[in-house]
Amino acid sequence: MLALSPRESIVGLSTRADDADSRLRRLAAGLPIRRVDLETALAARPQVAVRYWGGEPRLLRALQDRGVTVVTIGDADDFDDVRRSVRAVAAALGRPAAGEALIAGMDARLRRAAGAWAGARALYLTPGGATAGHGTLVDAILRAAGFTNVERRPGYQVVSLEALALDPPRAVVQGFFDTFQLAGDSWGVGRHRILQRAVERATVASLPGALLGCPDWGAAEAAERLADRAPRRAGRP
């Protein structure tokens, strides 16, 4: 909504809109932040409600019963899913041209990123030792920058310390390290020395949570940032 709608048409944003990991939080400044309950939602008199996750199902049904168009953004496994979500929201808001402009910008970033790492093996890593395999948008980001993802298991997994020790990746791509610290007591495997050595020796980029937390066109910016760190592009031999 922040990217597609005129500011004067936005009658409410969720309380997450100005959080540190909200990529468009600067655009949220000055707009009404509202609790997600029926009374608050109806008081705003929306015509369209855009939802990613959360929210009481009965609230959504109540809004629809009162003529509000509810658009739910699904998780994205790849950039085609992002394109579908952008087009669905843009259509509901009556802003299809703005949606196509966002997609065109995303595709331009993907073209600039393509093949940059020439198949180098990379491991995605969060502070808690989580990684991502195929069927995730993170995997699509790595592939868009020309990486081969080390993680062969599907979905989100806990990194294998044994595999990491026996066959360390050429590159580590960090995610969400701007929000959490590796040494945090609650992070379990993230404190292991094998994992810390991999981070110290092989990290090529640290992607902020704001580029990874939502399935939107910011994922292409993440791929472009990775591409810009490739040795030939960064001026390294």
C-alpha positions in Angstrom: 0.0 0.0 0.0 2.8 2.4 0.8 4.4 1.9 -2.5 1.2 1.8 -4.6 -1.3 4.1 -3.0 -1.5 7.9 -2.9 -0.9 8.9 0.8 -4.2 10.6 1.1 -6.0 7.4 0.3 -4.3 5.4 3.1 -6.6 5.3 6.1 -4.6 3.0 8.3 -1.4 0.9 8.6 -0.7 -1.9 11.0 1.5 -1.3 14.1 4.3 -3.1 12.3 4.5 -0.5 9.5 7.2 1.6 11.3 9.2 -1.2 12.9 12.9 -1.3 12.3 12.7 -4.2 9.8 9.9 -2.5 7.8 11.5 -1.5 4.5 9.2 1.4 3.7 8.9 2.7 7.3 10.0 6.1 6.2 6.9 6.3 4.0 4.7 5.4 7.0 5.7 8.6 8.9 2.7 10.7 9.4 0.1 8.1 8.4 -2.4 6.7 10.9 -1.2 3.5 12.7 -4.2 1.4 13.8 -4.8 -1.7 15.9 -6.1 -4.7 14.0 -9.6 -5.1 15.4 -13.0 -4.8 13.9 -14.0 -1.6 15.7 -10.8 0.2 14.6 -11.0 -1.1 11.1 -14.6 -0.1 10.6 -14.0 3.3 12.0 -11.4 3.9 9.3 -14.1 3.1 6.7 -11.7 1.3 4.2 -12.7 0.1 0.8 -9.7 -2.2 0.5 -7.8 -4.1 3.2 -4.4 -5.6 2.3 -3.1 -8.4 4.6 0.1 -10.5 4.6 -0.2 -12.6 7.8 -1.9 -12.4 11.1 -5.2 -10.9 11.8 -8.3 -12.5 13.2 -10.1 -14.5 10.4 -13.5 -13.4 11.8 -12.3 -9.8 11.3 -11.6 -10.4 7.7 -14.9 -12.1 7.1 -16.7 -9.2 8.9 -14.9 -6.7 6.6 -15.9 -8.7 3.5 -19.5 -8.9 4.8 -19.5 -5.1 4.9 -18.3 -4.8 1.3 -14.6 -4.3 2.0 -12.3 -5.9 -0.6 -9.7 -8.1 1.3 -6.5 -9.0 -0.5 -4.2 -11.5 1.2 -0.6 -11.6 0.1 0.8 -15.1 0.1 4.4 -16.2 0.8 6.7 -16.2 -2.1 8.9 -19.1 -3.2 10.3 -17.1 -6.2 10.1 -13.8 -8.1 7.1 -15.0 -10.1 5.2 -15.2 -6.8 6.2 -11.6 -6.0 5.0 -10.5 -9.4 1.6 -12.1 -8.8 1.2 -10.5 -5.4 2.1 -7.1 -6.7 -0.4 -7.4 -9.5 -3.1 -8.6 -7.2 -2.7 -5.7 -4.8 -2.3 -3.2 -7.6 -5.5 -4.4 -9.2 -7.5 -4.2 -5.9 -6.2 -0.6 -5.4 -7.0 0.4 -8.9 -3.3 1.1 -9.6 -2.3 -1.5 -12.2 0.2 0.8 -13.9 1.9 1.5 -10.6 2.2 -2.2 -10.0 3.7 -2.8 -13.4 6.3 0.0 -12.7 7.3 -1.8 -9.5 7.7 -5.1 -11.3 9.7 -3.4 -14.1 12.1 -2.0 -11.5 12.4 -5.4 -9.8 13.2 -7.1 -13.1 15.8 -4.4 -14.0 17.6 -5.2 -10.7 17.4 -8.9 -11.5 19.0 -8.4 -14.9 21.8 -6.4 -13.4 22.4 -9.1 -10.8 22.2 -12.1 -13.1 25.2 -14.5 -13.1 27.4 -12.2 -11.0 28.9 -15.0 -8.8 29.2 -17.5 -11.7 27.9 -20.5 -9.7 30.0 -20.0 -6.5 28.7 -22.1 -3.6 27.0 -20.0 -0.9 25.3 -20.6 2.4 22.6 -18.4 3.7 22.8 -17.9 7.5 20.9 -16.2 10.2 22.1 -15.5 13.8 20.2 -18.5 15.1 21.9 -20.9 12.6 18.9 -21.1 10.3 19.4 -21.5 6.5 17.2 -21.7 3.5 16.9 -24.3 0.7 14.9 -24.5 -2.5 11.3 -23.4 -2.3 12.2 -20.2 -0.5 12.6 -16.6 -1.6 16.1 -16.6 -0.1 17.1 -19.4 -2.4 15.7 -17.4 -5.4 17.7 -14.3 -4.2 20.9 -16.4 -4.1 20.3 -17.9 -7.5 19.4 -14.5 -9.0 22.9 -13.3 -8.0 24.5 -16.3 -9.6 25.2 -18.4 -6.5 24.7 -22.1 -6.1 22.9 -22.7 -2.8 24.8 -25.1 -0.5 21.6 -26.1 1.3 20.0 -28.9 -0.6 17.1 -29.5 1.8 13.8 -27.7 1.0 12.5 -24.9 3.0 14.0 -23.4 6.1 16.4 -25.6 8.0 18.9 -25.5 10.9 22.4 -25.5 9.3 24.4 -28.7 9.5 27.5 -28.1 11.5 29.0 -31.4 10.3 28.5 -30.5 6.6 29.8 -27.0 7.3 33.0 -28.3 8.9 33.7 -31.0 6.2 32.8 -28.9 3.2 32.8 -25.2 4.0 31.2 -22.9 1.4 33.1 -20.3 -0.6 30.6 -17.6 0.5 28.3 -17.0 3.4 25.4 -14.6 3.0 24.1 -13.3 6.3 20.5 -12.3 7.0 19.0 -10.4 9.9 22.3 -9.8 11.5 21.4 -6.2 11.8 18.6 -7.1 14.2 20.2 -9.9 16.3 23.6 -10.6 17.6 25.4 -14.0 17.0 26.5 -14.2 20.7 22.9 -14.0 22.0 22.3 -16.6 24.7 19.0 -17.7 23.1 20.4 -18.6 19.7 21.6 -22.1 20.3 23.6 -23.4 17.3 24.3 -19.8 16.3 26.9 -19.7 19.1 28.9 -22.7 17.9 32.5 -22.0 17.0 32.3 -23.8 13.7 29.5 -21.5 12.6 31.3 -18.5 13.9 34.4 -19.4 11.9 32.4 -19.7 8.8 30.9 -16.3 9.3 34.3 -14.8 10.0 36.1 -16.3 7.0 33.6 -16.4 4.3 30.9 -13.7 4.7 30.6 -11.7 1.5 27.5 -9.7 2.5 25.1 -9.1 5.3 21.5 -8.5 4.1 19.3 -6.4 6.4 16.1 -7.9 7.7 14.1 -5.2 5.9 15.1 -6.8 2.6 14.2 -10.3 3.6 11.2 -10.1 5.9 8.5 -9.6 3.3 7.9 -11.3 -0.1 8.1 -8.2 -2.2 10.3 -6.5 -4.8 12.9 -5.7 -2.2 14.2 -9.2 -2.7 15.6 -8.0 -6.1 17.5 -5.3 -4.3 19.0 -8.0 -2.1 20.1 -9.9 -5.2 21.6 -6.8 -6.6 23.6 -6.1 -3.4 25.0 -9.6 -3.5 25.9 -9.1 -7.2 27.7 -5.9 -6.4 30.0 -7.9 -4.0 31.1 -10.4 -6.6 34.9 -10.2 -7.0 34.9 -8.9 -10.6 32.3 -6.2 -9.9 33.8 -5.1 -6.6 37.2 -4.7 -8.3 38.8 -7.6 -6.5 41.0 -10.2 -8.4 
